[in-house]
Amino acid sequence: MEMLQPVQEQKANRVINILALAIPIAVAILLGIRQKVDLGSWTTYLPHINGIINSLTSILLLLGLYFIKQKNIEAHKRTMLLAFTLGSLFLVSYVLYHLTNESTPFGGQGWIRPVYYFLLVSHIVLSVVVVWFVLRAVYYALSGQINRHKQTVKYAFPIWLYVSVTGVVVYLMIKSYYVH
């Protein structure tokens, strides 16, 4: 694939940097809105759908790793783009849920409580960090900059996998406290 011109590269970097800042800021602002929007009771099922999305994303990330180790680049590309698509769908679903429903408090007591909050906080912090890495990894792969893609993925992959897996674990830990 042909290399991008410096001007194109600068524009792509600017878009990635803006998105990597704008997405978490927009989510934080939307989560801070106290007046909830009524879109119907169907939105109460979104956390369960998000648990499924995170589970599938975790599986796809591991499959993507498997395919690239097998040098099956086409399967790797399809798998990782599907994981990226699911991550985007998760973001929309997550925002929709929190725009329409109050946050669910964790009711666990004892030693499980700090475990839950450690997983939740690390999940949230790393979900903000991983956006920049994932956008760069996808950009480098699609623009044919494979060496830069590989360098970025050294950080993006383990963080993204951790965020996906802890998303499932946190969901399973709080699942019984959701009200329908």
LINKA-V944842 format. One record per residue. N is the residue number from 1. SS is DSSP state (H for helix, E for strand, C for the rest). PHI is phi in whole degrees, 0 to 359 (none if undefined). BURIAL is b if it has 16 or more other C-alpha atoms within 10 Angstrom, else e. Layout:
N/SS/PHI/BURIAL
N/SS/PHI/BURIAL
This chain:
1/C/none/e
2/C/286/e
3/C/286/e
4/C/283/e
5/C/287/e
6/H/306/e
7/H/293/e
8/H/298/e
9/H/297/e
10/H/297/e
11/H/296/e
12/H/297/b
13/H/298/e
14/H/297/e
15/H/297/e
16/H/298/b
17/H/296/e
18/H/296/e
19/H/297/b
20/H/295/b
21/H/270/e
22/H/293/e
23/H/298/e
24/H/297/b
25/H/294/e
26/H/298/e
27/H/297/b
28/H/299/e
29/H/295/e
30/H/297/e
31/H/291/b
32/H/281/e
33/C/290/e
34/C/279/e
35/C/281/e
36/C/275/e
37/C/265/e
38/C/266/e
39/C/252/e
40/C/109/e
41/H/288/e
42/H/301/e
43/H/292/b
44/H/290/b
45/H/271/e
46/H/300/b
47/H/300/b
48/H/289/e
49/H/295/e
50/H/297/b
51/H/299/b
52/H/293/b
53/H/300/b
54/H/296/b
55/H/297/b
56/H/296/b
57/H/298/b
58/H/301/b
59/H/296/b
60/H/297/b
61/H/298/b
62/H/292/e
63/H/295/b
64/H/299/b
65/H/297/b
66/H/301/e
67/H/297/b
68/H/289/e
69/H/293/e
70/C/274/e
71/C/63/e
72/C/266/e
73/H/295/e
74/H/295/e
75/H/294/b
76/H/300/b
77/H/299/b
78/H/299/e
79/H/295/b
80/H/289/b
81/H/293/b
82/H/292/b
83/H/299/b
84/H/297/b
85/H/297/e
86/H/297/b
87/H/299/b
88/H/293/e
89/H/297/e
90/H/303/b
91/H/302/e
92/H/297/e
93/H/295/b
94/H/299/b
95/H/296/b
96/H/302/b
97/H/299/b
98/H/285/b
99/H/284/b
100/H/248/b
101/C/223/b
102/C/292/e
103/C/295/e
104/C/270/e
105/C/284/e
106/C/280/b
107/C/259/e
108/C/294/e
109/C/235/e
110/C/78/e
111/H/297/e
112/H/289/e
113/H/299/e
114/H/294/e
115/H/297/e
116/H/302/b
117/H/291/e
118/H/297/e
119/H/297/b
120/H/297/b
121/H/295/e
122/H/296/e
123/H/298/b
124/H/294/e
125/H/300/e
126/H/287/e
127/H/293/b
128/H/288/b
129/H/295/b
130/H/290/b
131/H/304/b
132/H/300/b
133/H/295/b
134/H/293/b
135/H/300/b
136/H/293/b
137/H/299/b
138/H/295/b
139/H/301/b
140/H/298/b
141/H/295/b
142/H/289/e
143/C/265/e
144/C/78/e
145/C/267/b
146/H/294/e
147/H/297/e
148/H/292/e
149/H/300/b
150/H/298/e
151/H/297/e
152/H/290/b
153/H/294/b
154/H/304/e
155/H/261/e
156/H/298/b
157/H/299/b
158/H/295/e
159/H/292/b
160/H/297/b
161/H/297/b
162/H/301/b
163/H/298/b
164/H/294/b
165/H/293/b
166/H/293/b
167/H/301/b
168/H/292/b
169/H/297/b
170/H/298/b
171/H/301/b
172/H/297/e
173/H/289/b
174/H/258/b
175/H/311/e
176/H/289/e
177/H/265/e
178/C/289/e
179/C/251/e
180/C/253/e
